[in-house]
Amino acid sequence: LLIEELPPMQLPQKKVEEIEVEGMDGVLTITDNCYMNTQKSIKCKLIGGEDIDSLALWLSNCEEIIFSHKPDRYYKAKLKNQIDFERNILQNRGFIAVFDCQPFGYLIDNSMITITSNNKSFNGKGTHWSEPIIKVYGSGTINLTINDNQITLKDVVEYITVDSSKKRTYKDLNILNNKKIGDFPRLSYGKNTISWTGTVTKIEIIPNWRYLI
């Protein structure tokens, strides 16, 4: 598959609501600082044969995509447009594949961070706060503070996992959302500090670093 043109680097659009207020210049802008999906198009041409079945399988099952001008990150994506295989591919005219992408690029190097000492600091990566997966090893009631956010984990036995990306708290296959009090934690792309009270032996963090572009 020859890639003839890559998508431009685009900043995702914030979700905003604009309200006109009588007696006020302009508009009142309200936002929750969340972002909309982006559309990323690539211009392609099939070369070296007519294995369109493999191409169709890849396009239909694509969930993650890496672009060569940003090789350090991947995008959560799905094919958005319908492609005319007869007209555009078999006649070697090339085609454009449009991918509907989640608003962030995710760093491929998502190495686990292991913390064994209290009040530990480390620097984040990327350009936007991330939604980590945090596995806390310990017992009893644990008050975990990540930056300015504190959560309480109740009745911990051996370990418990807090998944901010999926908004779930669990141990193995058992959902334990009732064991967590507080908002799901975030990691900053700047400095991060983690501390706790209670019995903790180790914390393992999959950071899920991400970029706005």
N, C-alpha and C positions, 0 to 999 in steps of 0.2 A: 504494500500500500504506500504510494508516494504521497507525501504531504506537501502540497504546493503552497499553502498559506495557513499560518497559525492565527489564532484569535488575538486581538489587541489586549493589552493589560488594562483591565477595567476595575474601577472602584465600585463595589456594590452600592446600590441605592438604599438609604435608610427608609424604614417604614415611618411615615409621618402623616399627621392629620392637620390640615390647615383650616382654621375657623376664623371667619370674619366677625369682628367685634365692633359694634356701633361706637363711634367716637374714638376709635383707635386706628392709627395709621397702619397700613399693611395688613398682615394677618397674624393670628396667634398660632404658633406651631407647637404641636404636641407629639412627642415621640417616646417610645420605650427603649430606644437605642438598639433595636433589632434591625436586621438587614434583609432585603429581598434577594431571591435567587438571581443569578446572572445567566445570560445566554452566550455560550461560547461556540463559535462556528469554525470549522476547519475545512479547507478545500483539498480534496483528495482525488487520486486516480489509481485504479487497480492496475498493477503491472505484473509481468511474469506469470501469466496464466489467467484462468477464468474460474478460480475457486470461490464462486460467489456464495456458496453455502457456508463456508467457514467465516467469510466476511459478515454475512447476515447473522450468524450465531454470535459473533463478537459484538456487533453493534447492538443486538437486542439484549444481550446479557451484561453490557458494560455498566458497571457501578462506580468505578474509579478510573480516572484518566490523568496522565502526566503529560504535560506539554514540554517540548525540548527547550524552550526559552525560559522555563522555570523548572529545572530538573530536580530541585530539592524538595518539591511539594507535590501533592496530588489533590485532585478535586473530586468530591462526591457528585457523580453525574449520572444522567440517563439520556438516551437519545430522544430528541424532541420532535424531529420532523420526519415525514415520510419520504423515502428515497425510491426513485424510479429506477430499478435495476436494469430493466430492458433498455431504456432510453439513455441513461446516464453512465451505466457501468459497462454493459456488454458492448455498446458502441464506442467505448473508450473516450467518452466525452468528459469524464470526471464527474464529481458530485460534491455537494456541500453537506456535511453532517453538522447538525445543530444540537449541542448538548445543553440540557438544562442543569445548571450546577448550583449546588448549595453555595451560599455567599462567601465561603472562606476557602483558602488553600491550606491544606494540612501538611505540616512538616513530616517528611518521610522518616527522618531520624526521630522516632518516638521512644527513645530509650527510657527504661524504667528508672525512677529515682528512688533510692532506698534511704530511709532516715531511721537512725537508731538513737539519736541524742535529742533531748528536749531543746526547744527554742532555737531551731535550726533555720538558717537563711540560705537561699540560693537564688540565682538569677534565672528569669524566664527567657523564652525565645519567641520569635514571631513579632507581630504588630497589633495583636488584639488579645484580650483575655481568653483563657481556654476553659474548657469543661472537663476536668480530669476524672479518672477512675482511681479511687483511693481505697486501698485495702489496709485496714488497721488491725494489727495483731495485739491482743490484750485480753482483759477480762473486767467484768463489772461495768460500772458507769464511767464513761470517758467524756470529758469536755475537750473537744478539739478546736483549736483556733487557727485559722488560716488567714493571714493578713488581718483584716478587720472583721472577719466573719467567724462566729462561734457556733458550733453544732454540738449537740449532746447525743451520745450513743449509749443506749440503755441495755443492761443485761448482756453484755458481750461475752460470748463463749468462744475462746480461741481466736476468732477473727470475725470481721464484718467488712463488707465492701459497700462503698458509697459511690455510685456512678452518676456523676453530674450530667453527662451527655444524654443519658436515657432517663434521668430523674427517678432512679431506683436505688433502694438499699436492700441488700440481700446477703445471704451466706449460701454458697453453692447454688442450688436450685430453689431455695426457700426465700420468698419475698419477705423482707423485714422492714417495710416502710414505717411501721408503728414503733420501731426502735430508734428512729432518728427524729430529733427536734431541731428545727432551724432550717435556714435556706441551704440549698446545695452549694458547695464551695466552688470558687473560681480561682484560677491561677493568673497572676499578672505577667505581662511580657517584660516587666521590670523586676524589681526585687520582691521576693516572697519569703515570708517568715511563718514557720509552723511551730506551735507549742501545744501542750496539753496538760491536763490534770487527770489523775487516775492511773491505772496500771496499763502501760503500753510498752511492748517489747520491740516493736518494729512497725514502720509504715512504708508501704510500697505504693508508688504513684506512677500511673501511666498518664503523662501530662497532656497529651493531645494538643500540642502547640499549633497555632494557626495564624494565618496572614490575611489581611484585608484584600490583598491583590493576589 
